[in-house]
């Protein structure tokens, strides 16, 4: 139980850090896109580096948003089926769901590293940023999602046989 509480505290701490990161990233994205809209209307053309940069910022924001969704348990589920079963079966399905999600993010992380490494020498045409740096968000958010899956799995196992967590 102490491990469960410690992991939950660490999980909450990481969530707050990445939530702030996502919030700041979203605000930054809104600002640069607003500047680009003004430039398009006043100057008659977009600022190319803002367009390219906004795609990169959006990619990072989206992948870290996935990890936050895993923390908040807002990922895809089939609750309407699971809700019909007994509490013991619900816990069993929760464990299976955690394990399947863990496999998904392990795969995403491994292939994310491979993809980021293979694109490290490729440069974006306007800003000259290595695409590998842009795509590092895939394995980084995958690692964070794996951590959240492990915390959820440990919590589910620790509460197995006890009252329903919902």
N, C-alpha and C positions, 0 to 999 in steps of 0.2 A: 504493500500500500504506500510506503514511503517513496518508492521508485515512481509509482503512479503519480503521486502529488508533485514530486520534483519535476517529472517530465511535463506535467500540465503547466507548472509555473514557467518552465523554459519555453514551452509551446506558446503560452500567452505572451511572454516577452517578445519572442520572435514575431508573433502575429502583429503586435503593436508596432514594431520596427518596420515591417513590410507594409502594414496598412498606411503608415505615414509616408513611406516611399511611394506607394501607389497614389496616394492623395496628392503629394507634391508633383509627381510625374503627370497626373491628370491635369492639375492646374497649369503646369508648364506647357503641356500639350494644347490646352485651350488658349493660352496666351499666344503661343507661336502661330497657331492656326488663325487666330483673330488678326494678328499682324499680317499674315499672308492674305487674308480676305481683304483687308484694307489696302494692301499693296496691289492686289489684283484689280480692285475697283478704282484706285487712284492712279496707279502707274500703267494699268492695262495688261500687266502680266504678273505671274506668281514669282515668288523668290524660290528658286530651285532648291537651294540648300534647306529651306524650311520644309518643303515638301518631302525631301528625302529624310531629313532629320525627324519629322513627325511620324513617318512610317517606322523608323527605328524605335522611337520613344513608345509608340503604340504597341509594338511587338513586346518590348520589355514589360510594359504595364499589363498587357493581356496575360502573359505567362505568369507573372507574379499574382495576378488576380485569380488564376486557376489555383495556385497554392493556397491563397486566402480562402477560396471556396471550399477546398478540402478541409481546412481548419474549421470552418463554420458548418461543415457537413451540408453544403448546398450543391453538392455534385449530383449527378444523375442517379436516381434510385427508383425502385419499384415498391414503394411503401404500401400501395393498395393491396398487393399480394401478401407481403410480409405481415401486415396488420391482422390478418385472419388467423395467424398461427399462435400457438402458446408462447409464453415468455421464453421458455427454453429454446424453442425453434427460432424465435426472433434473434436470440443471442447467437445461435448457430449461423443464421443467415447474415448477421452483422459481421461475424468472423470471416465467413466466405467472402463477403463484400470487401472487407478490409484487405484480405489476401489478394483478391483479383485486382483491386485498385493498386496495391503494392506492386504486383507484377507489371501492370501498365506503366507505372511511373519508373520502375527499374528499367524497363525497356526504353522508355522515353529518355531517361537520363543517359544510358549507355550510348544510344544512337545520337542523342543530342551532343555528347562530347565528340563522337566520331564526326558528325556533321560540322560542328564548330571548328574542329581541327582541320578538316578538309577544306574549309572556306577561309581559313586564316590568311592565306596569301592573296585572296581576291579582294579587291578594293571597290568601294562604292564609287560610282562615276563622278559625283559632284563633290562630296565631302572628303573622299579618300579614306574613309574609315574601313578597316578590315571587316569583312562580313562575318568572320569568325567571332569577333567581339560582339557583334549584334546578336548572333545566334547562341552565344554563351548563356543567354537568358533561359534557354531550353533546359540544359542540364542543371543550372543553378536552381531554377524553380522546381525541377524534378527532384533534386535532393531535398529541398524544403518540403515538398509534397510527400516524399518517402518518410521523412521524419514525422510529419503529421499522421501518416497512415500507421506508423509503428506506435506512436503515442495512443492513437485510437484503438489499435489492436490490443495493446497492453491493458488499456482501460476496460475494454470489452471483456477480456479474459479475466481481469481482476474482479469484475462485477458479475461474472457468470454464476448463475444460481441464486443471486441476490435479487432484490426487487428490480423491476423493469426500469431501465435508464431513461425512458421517454418521459 
